[in-house]
């Protein structure tokens, strides 16, 4: 089954003029137990993404050889618990959070890789910077010496494949614009696409995807 998933990633990448190795897979480990998560190394993956700080803390010391990321909404008061444990925060979307990430990372001499989360769908209540403010937001991050912007992330809305393509193309256009206009950012990753839409996302510009259910099965 995992080889089938890898083949799908490779096929989608080829359609976008890329190869399988150009796509970073982050395994979404929300609610998964330790023994299940340990399998990802056997499958050839090395990145795990957690939505909740408490879950990450309960798993972090029990699994070796995995690079942890925060992929869900992050409260500023929780940054102190994970600053020394994660290699990337994918959900940076506000100044207050950036200030706290910078402060906590300064305390431990670390520069945190971050993706700016974008609310590309405009759905009210969903996390993320509005698309029209993304470029300014990225440029404002230059003031924080312990944050390195590495790209953009979005959660695509649940809709038909044609609509998903539209949102993906908007994200890719924004990503390309940021590459040009944000000189102090290292725009390496466009993180979009999950179990239901990763192929469409890759075909339309994503080079980082977040897979959970398709790897681990339905949650209990």
C-alpha positions, -999 to 999 in steps of 0.1 A, spaced: 0 0 0 28 24 9 44 17 -25 11 26 -42 11 60 -24 47 66 -34 38 58 -70 10 82 -69 33 109 -55 59 101 -82 32 103 -110 18 136 -98 53 150 -95 62 139 -130 31 158 -143 45 189 -126 79 184 -141 94 171 -109 105 138 -94 94 119 -63 126 132 -45 114 168 -50 84 161 -28 86 162 10 61 140 28 52 150 63 33 122 81 4 137 100 4 117 133 -25 133 151 -41 107 175 -17 79 163 0 57 188 37 53 193 40 19 176 21 32 145 43 63 142 75 42 145 65 26 112 71 57 92 108 52 92 103 17 77 82 33 50 110 56 41 97 88 57 114 109 83 91 139 90 62 138 115 36 166 119 16 171 150 -15 193 155 -14 195 192 14 204 215 3 180 242 3 151 218 38 160 205 51 162 241 37 127 249 54 112 219 87 131 214 110 112 237 96 78 228 106 79 191 141 85 178 152 95 143 122 116 134 121 153 126 90 168 143 69 197 130 39 216 142 12 216 115 -18 228 135 -28 261 151 -3 270 177 -11 291 208 17 316 218 17 303 253 26 268 241 57 278 221 80 274 252 72 237 254 81 228 218 108 254 207 136 229 214 117 199 200 104 208 166 124 216 134 96 235 117 64 254 126 40 253 96 13 275 111 28 309 116 0 334 110 2 363 134 26 388 149 21 377 185 30 342 177 61 353 157 73 374 186 70 345 210 87 320 187 115 345 183 118 351 221 118 314 230 143 305 202 166 333 212 167 318 247 181 285 233 202 299 205 180 285 177 166 298 144 132 282 138 122 274 103 86 285 97 60 284 70 34 312 68 -1 297 69 -24 312 43 -62 312 45 -65 308 8 -102 298 9 -113 328 30 -133 305 52 -142 325 84 -126 311 115 -99 292 97 -63 300 107 -40 318 83 -30 351 69 -53 366 42 -37 363 8 -36 400 3 -15 405 34 10 376 29 38 395 13 38 423 39 35 397 67 66 378 54 86 410 50 76 420 86 92 387 98 126 402 89 127 419 123 128 385 141 163 371 140 154 337 153 128 330 127 135 319 91 106 319 67 109 288 45 77 290 25 39 289 27 13 264 40 -24 261 35 -53 238 43 -72 234 11 -110 234 15 -131 204 9 -146 209 -26 -145 193 -60 -113 188 -79 -118 217 -102 -122 241 -73 -92 226 -56 -71 233 -87 -82 270 -85 -71 273 -49 -38 255 -56 -30 278 -85 -37 308 -63 -13 295 -37 14 288 -63 10 323 -77 14 337 -42 44 315 -35 61 327 -67 53 363 -59 68 358 -24 100 344 -40 104 376 -60 93 402 -35 105 388 -1 143 390 -4 150 379 32 128 348 31 140 314 18 109 303 -1 117 267 -4 84 249 5 48 252 -7 30 229 18 -5 220 6 -23 188 0 -35 160 23 -48 125 19 -78 135 -3 -61 161 -25 -23 156 -25 -21 145 -61 -39 176 -74 -18 197 -50 15 183 -63 4 187 -99 -3 223 -92 29 233 -74 31 217 -39 64 203 -30 54 194 6 24 173 15 9 163 48 -5 127 48 -24 110 76 -53 88 69 -40 74 36 -9 62 55 -23 51 88 -59 43 80 -90 58 96 -87 72 131 -103 51 159 
